[in-house]
Amino acid sequence: MKSTLPGFVTLSRLFDMFEGAAMLVLSICITLVACLGLLHVVVAVAKLIIHAGLSPTEPAILQEVFGLFFTVLIALEFRHSILVLPGSESQGMIRMRSVLLIGMMAAVRKFIVLDLNGVNVRELLALSAAVLSLSTAYWLVRGKAMTRTDPTPQPPPSNQ
């Protein structure tokens, strides 16, 4: 069908070029965001060490630091999901796993920075349901990929 439609191949190549250019621009932008986020994390941790002594027993400080860490990790994972090579055999599965992983990381980040003193029970249940759903979907997708790519090892033949 691709060869019967006039101009389909040319249009497809144009779209592939556009997709490559868009991925390059997005990759540059998310790299800048990740670099700035990392710089912010380093400065914040240095300030905490110098001024507050980075007391590991204060939950508010740990929540702030881990929230910053997860923000940078989410940006890096997002960049990784952009860099999936077009045309690879499992491009859709790789992107799907990346999106699910980013969603789980964002939900975990929300749990970490959540102030339990003013928590709404419905919000906590909804967040828990989201994490459970994302984790289940990731496990199902990862399970399918594992069964396709990991052949079971065969025992060596015995010489009798």
Rosetta silent file (secondary structure, phi, psi, omega in degrees, C-alpha in Angstrom):
SEQUENCE: MKSTLPGFVTLSRLFDMFEGAAMLVLSICITLVACLGLLHVVVAVAKLIIHAGLSPTEPAILQEVFGLFFTVLIALEFRHSILVLPGSESQGMIRMRSVLLIGMMAAVRKFIVLDLNGVNVRELLALSAAVLSLSTAYWLVRGKAMTRTDPTPQPPPSNQ
SCORE:     score description
SCORE:     0.000 S_00000001
   1 L     0.000  -32.406 -178.987    0.000    0.000    0.000 S_00000001
   2 L   -61.846  -38.599 -176.676    2.927    2.318    0.704 S_00000001
   3 L   -80.004  -17.917 -178.627    4.144    2.140   -2.863 S_00000001
   4 L   -84.180  -22.665  179.089    0.680    2.656   -4.382 S_00000001
   5 L   -82.584  125.811 -178.837    0.013    6.012   -2.720 S_00000001
   6 L   -69.385  130.062  176.416    1.630    8.846   -4.687 S_00000001
   7 L    80.869    3.540 -177.506    4.161   10.797   -2.637 S_00000001
   8 H   -65.781  -43.289 -178.416    3.907    8.557    0.424 S_00000001
   9 H   -63.788  -43.077  178.860    7.595    7.681    0.479 S_00000001
  10 H   -64.446  -44.143  178.731    8.603   11.342    0.123 S_00000001
  11 H   -64.005  -38.871  178.231    6.157   12.407    2.822 S_00000001
  12 H   -63.858  -42.683  178.232    7.400    9.631    5.080 S_00000001
  13 H   -64.998  -40.223  177.685   11.017   10.739    4.624 S_00000001
  14 H   -61.821  -42.346  178.964   10.050   14.358    5.336 S_00000001
  15 H   -66.131  -39.238  177.092    8.300   13.299    8.523 S_00000001
  16 H   -61.625  -39.647  177.468   11.325   11.218    9.573 S_00000001
  17 H   -66.261  -41.899  177.074   13.553   14.268    9.053 S_00000001
  18 H   -62.080  -43.227  179.652   11.130   16.416   11.067 S_00000001
  19 H   -62.525  -41.722  177.512   11.050   13.813   13.833 S_00000001
  20 H   -63.145  -42.919  178.700   14.852   13.711   13.952 S_00000001
  21 H   -65.791  -41.230  179.124   15.070   17.509   14.133 S_00000001
  22 H   -64.313  -41.015  178.570   12.395   17.652   16.845 S_00000001
  23 H   -64.960  -36.876  177.838   14.204   14.989   18.882 S_00000001
  24 H   -64.580  -47.013 -179.713   17.451   16.950   18.566 S_00000001
  25 H   -64.001  -45.250  178.974   15.833   20.203   19.751 S_00000001
  26 H   -63.801  -39.016  179.166   14.015   18.451   22.604 S_00000001
  27 H   -63.633  -42.761  177.516   17.177   16.626   23.590 S_00000001
  28 H   -63.261  -45.394 -179.325   19.147   19.875   23.744 S_00000001
  29 H   -63.119  -46.140 -178.280   16.410   21.573   25.788 S_00000001
  30 H   -70.255  -28.669  174.460   16.036   18.716   28.288 S_00000001
  31 H   -65.324  -42.332  176.889   19.833   18.500   28.591 S_00000001
  32 H   -62.715  -42.754  179.241   19.908   22.176   29.541 S_00000001
  33 H   -63.592  -43.140  179.750   17.112   21.648   32.062 S_00000001
  34 H   -65.310  -40.490  178.552   18.904   18.611   33.550 S_00000001
  35 H   -64.077  -44.975  177.592   22.213   20.520   33.775 S_00000001
  36 H   -64.783  -38.855  176.913   20.552   23.471   35.476 S_00000001
  37 H   -63.862  -41.968  178.123   18.693   21.104   37.798 S_00000001
  38 H   -63.927  -42.317  177.247   21.927   19.317   38.682 S_00000001
  39 H   -61.161  -41.815  178.275   23.633   22.631   39.367 S_00000001
  40 H   -62.934  -40.552  178.519   20.706   23.624   41.584 S_00000001
  41 H   -63.359  -45.773 -179.068   20.986   20.307   43.485 S_00000001
  42 H   -61.959  -44.973  179.726   24.732   20.755   44.039 S_00000001
  43 H   -64.575  -42.641 -179.022   24.266   24.339   45.254 S_00000001
  44 H   -64.982  -42.449  179.209   21.352   23.369   47.531 S_00000001
  45 H   -67.179  -40.641  177.814   23.255   20.445   49.068 S_00000001
  46 H   -61.476  -43.072  177.796   26.365   22.615   49.549 S_00000001
  47 H   -62.765  -41.367  179.903   24.255   25.287   51.305 S_00000001
  48 H   -64.862  -39.551  179.912   22.648   22.643   53.505 S_00000001
  49 H   -68.281  -42.895 -177.095   26.029   21.211   54.468 S_00000001
  50 H   -71.823  -46.972 -172.465   27.561   24.620   55.163 S_00000001
  51 H   -90.689  -42.773 -173.702   24.625   26.267   56.940 S_00000001
  52 H  -105.210  -10.619 -178.832   22.534   23.474   58.411 S_00000001
  53 L    77.943    7.092 -179.363   25.062   20.651   58.652 S_00000001
  54 L    45.119   62.986  179.700   22.726   18.425   56.554 S_00000001
  55 L   -69.225  114.575 -177.488   21.092   16.783   59.531 S_00000001
  56 L   -73.431   -4.741 -179.983   19.782   13.437   58.268 S_00000001
  57 L   -91.970   -5.142  179.414   17.244   13.287   61.071 S_00000001
  58 L   -95.353  110.399 -176.420   15.185   16.228   59.808 S_00000001
  59 H   -61.168  -34.489 -178.403   12.537   14.920   57.404 S_00000001
  60 H   -64.080  -39.244  179.123   11.861   18.318   55.825 S_00000001
  61 H   -68.105  -45.080  179.043   15.482   18.674   54.722 S_00000001
  62 H   -63.628  -39.435  177.520   15.615   15.145   53.348 S_00000001
  63 H   -60.649  -42.593 -179.618   12.329   15.649   51.519 S_00000001
  64 H   -65.180  -46.522 -178.018   13.681   18.785   49.867 S_00000001
  65 H   -65.631  -46.992 -179.332   16.987   17.167   48.847 S_00000001
  66 H   -67.743  -32.308  174.655   15.413   13.952   47.538 S_00000001
  67 H   -61.760  -41.666  176.933   12.767   15.968   45.705 S_00000001
  68 H   -65.284  -42.123  178.408   15.562   17.817   43.901 S_00000001
  69 H   -58.758  -47.772 -178.019   17.340   14.535   43.121 S_00000001
  70 H   -65.730  -32.553  176.917   14.207   13.015   41.637 S_00000001
  71 H   -60.995  -43.830  178.296   13.574   16.107   39.528 S_00000001
  72 H   -67.757  -41.667  179.183   16.980   15.676   37.880 S_00000001
  73 H   -62.833  -38.684  177.912   16.474   11.907   37.492 S_00000001
  74 H   -64.350  -42.035  177.888   13.102   12.473   35.827 S_00000001
  75 H   -62.949  -41.223  179.039   14.693   14.932   33.392 S_00000001
  76 H   -66.459  -41.037  178.627   17.463   12.437   32.576 S_00000001
  77 H   -67.104  -36.446  176.954   14.984    9.615   32.034 S_00000001
  78 H   -62.671  -41.944  177.619   12.881   11.892   29.840 S_00000001
  79 H   -63.670  -39.851  178.497   15.964   12.651   27.731 S_00000001
  80 H   -62.372  -37.727 -179.294   16.672    8.926   27.514 S_00000001
  81 H   -71.007  -26.633  177.130   13.159    8.285   26.212 S_00000001
  82 H   -72.164  -33.937 -172.905   13.658   10.935   23.507 S_00000001
  83 L   -80.506    8.344  176.006   16.895    9.327   22.312 S_00000001
  84 L   -63.834  127.401 -176.562   15.281    6.053   21.251 S_00000001
  85 L   -68.714  128.572  177.208   16.437    5.520   17.688 S_00000001
  86 L   -65.604  144.660  178.191   13.597    5.689   15.168 S_00000001
  87 L    88.199   -5.672  177.982   13.131    2.538   13.170 S_00000001
  88 L   -70.248  156.234 -171.608   14.471    0.221   15.865 S_00000001
  89 L   -60.910  -40.985 -176.056   12.561   -3.015   16.215 S_00000001
  90 L  -112.801   36.538 -177.484   11.143   -2.358   19.684 S_00000001
  91 H   -57.211  -44.738 -179.129   10.934    1.441   19.546 S_00000001
  92 H   -63.558  -41.629  179.887    7.325    1.503   20.754 S_00000001
  93 H   -67.778  -39.744  179.956    8.003   -0.811   23.689 S_00000001
  94 H   -64.116  -45.136  179.051   11.091    1.142   24.745 S_00000001
  95 H   -65.711  -38.194  179.423    9.187    4.417   24.691 S_00000001
  96 H   -64.093  -44.691  177.807    6.241    2.882   26.524 S_00000001
  97 H   -63.082  -38.716  179.417    8.512    1.560   29.279 S_00000001
  98 H   -64.718  -43.290  179.506   10.232    4.947   29.507 S_00000001
  99 H   -64.351  -41.797  177.814    6.933    6.799   29.846 S_00000001
 100 H   -64.778  -40.122  178.871    5.757    4.373   32.527 S_00000001
 101 H   -65.395  -41.452  177.435    9.063    4.709   34.363 S_00000001
 102 H   -62.382  -42.569  177.822    8.874    8.506   34.231 S_00000001
 103 H   -61.956  -41.904  177.943    5.331    8.360   35.605 S_00000001
 104 H   -65.145  -41.733  179.363    6.422    6.086   38.453 S_00000001
 105 H   -63.893  -39.481  178.636    9.369    8.331   39.276 S_00000001
 106 H   -65.584  -39.420  178.839    7.120   11.399   39.316 S_00000001
 107 H   -68.618  -40.296  177.836    4.656    9.641   41.625 S_00000001
 108 H   -65.074  -39.916  176.588    7.431    8.463   43.939 S_00000001
 109 H   -59.371  -42.101  179.118    8.823   12.003   43.987 S_00000001
 110 H   -62.854  -40.510  176.827    5.362   13.226   45.003 S_00000001
 111 H   -62.603  -40.180 -177.230    5.277   10.662   47.829 S_00000001
 112 H   -66.534  -42.663 -176.823    8.712   11.765   49.035 S_00000001
 113 H   -88.613    1.558 -178.659    7.899   15.478   49.159 S_00000001
 114 L   -68.763  128.648  176.207    4.388   14.915   50.516 S_00000001
 115 L   -86.597  112.404 -174.818    3.777   16.608   53.855 S_00000001
 116 H   -72.238  -14.198  178.424    1.911   14.022   55.906 S_00000001
 117 H   -71.039  -35.354 -177.453    0.547   16.630   58.314 S_00000001
 118 H  -115.154   32.694 -175.773   -1.725   18.198   55.717 S_00000001
 119 L   -81.082  139.321  174.668   -2.387   15.181   53.513 S_00000001
 120 L   -91.410  129.133 -175.684   -5.791   14.641   51.955 S_00000001
 121 H   -61.638  -40.332  179.824   -6.826   10.979   52.197 S_00000001
 122 H   -64.358  -40.128  178.259   -8.416   10.985   48.737 S_00000001
 123 H   -64.233  -41.145  178.907   -5.248   12.455   47.221 S_00000001
 124 H   -65.167  -41.867  177.485   -3.147    9.792   48.955 S_00000001
 125 H   -65.369  -42.152  179.016   -5.437    6.996   47.712 S_00000001
 126 H   -64.680  -41.123  178.102   -5.408    8.381   44.172 S_00000001
 127 H   -65.663  -40.542  176.933   -1.626    8.649   44.203 S_00000001
 128 H   -63.784  -42.102  178.186   -1.335    5.109   45.545 S_00000001
 129 H   -64.492  -38.066  178.064   -3.672    3.818   42.849 S_00000001
 130 H   -64.476  -44.254  178.675   -1.621    5.620   40.189 S_00000001
 131 H   -63.648  -43.351  179.107    1.625    4.064   41.439 S_00000001
 132 H   -62.740  -43.446  179.342    0.029    0.618   41.573 S_00000001
 133 H   -65.262  -45.910  179.051   -1.398    0.989   38.057 S_00000001
 134 H   -63.593  -40.378  179.719    1.866    2.283   36.585 S_00000001
 135 H   -65.967  -41.146  178.224    3.841   -0.456   38.317 S_00000001
 136 H   -64.568  -45.036  178.542    1.503   -3.159   37.069 S_00000001
 137 H   -62.833  -41.683  178.934    1.632   -1.835   33.510 S_00000001
 138 H   -64.181  -41.929  179.239    5.434   -1.603   33.656 S_00000001
 139 H   -63.859  -41.269  179.216    5.675   -5.157   35.003 S_00000001
 140 H   -65.980  -43.698  179.941    3.395   -6.471   32.253 S_00000001
 141 H   -68.124  -42.120  179.903    5.311   -4.667   29.501 S_00000001
 142 H   -67.041  -36.660  178.833    8.670   -5.633   30.961 S_00000001
 143 H   -62.177  -40.667  178.378    7.516   -9.238   31.346 S_00000001
 144 H   -66.743  -40.040  179.818    6.676   -9.458   27.652 S_00000001
 145 H   -68.167  -37.364 -178.861   10.028   -7.975   26.688 S_00000001
 146 H   -66.908  -39.263 -178.398   11.898  -10.318   29.026 S_00000001
 147 H   -71.473  -27.045  178.720   10.274  -13.448   27.579 S_00000001
 148 H   -80.844  -33.524 -172.874   11.137  -12.367   24.030 S_00000001
 149 H   -99.687  -20.628 -178.150   14.735  -11.348   24.642 S_00000001
 150 L  -104.899   96.258  176.327   15.900  -13.772   27.328 S_00000001
 151 L   -72.080  148.502  178.794   16.109  -17.312   25.996 S_00000001
 152 L   -72.368  134.261 -178.895   16.226  -19.984   28.638 S_00000001
 153 L   -67.309  136.585  179.048   19.741  -21.346   29.017 S_00000001
 154 L   -94.058  139.928  178.139   20.171  -24.861   27.743 S_00000001
 155 L   -68.508  148.191  179.486   22.270  -27.316   29.725 S_00000001
 156 L   -66.474  146.027 -179.602   25.509  -28.346   28.016 S_00000001
 157 L   -67.004  140.667  179.415   25.372  -31.678   26.198 S_00000001
 158 L   -87.307  144.124  179.174   26.834  -34.545   28.124 S_00000001
 159 L   -99.631   94.741 -179.061   29.582  -36.666   26.536 S_00000001
 160 L  -117.008    0.000    0.000   28.623  -40.252   27.215 S_00000001
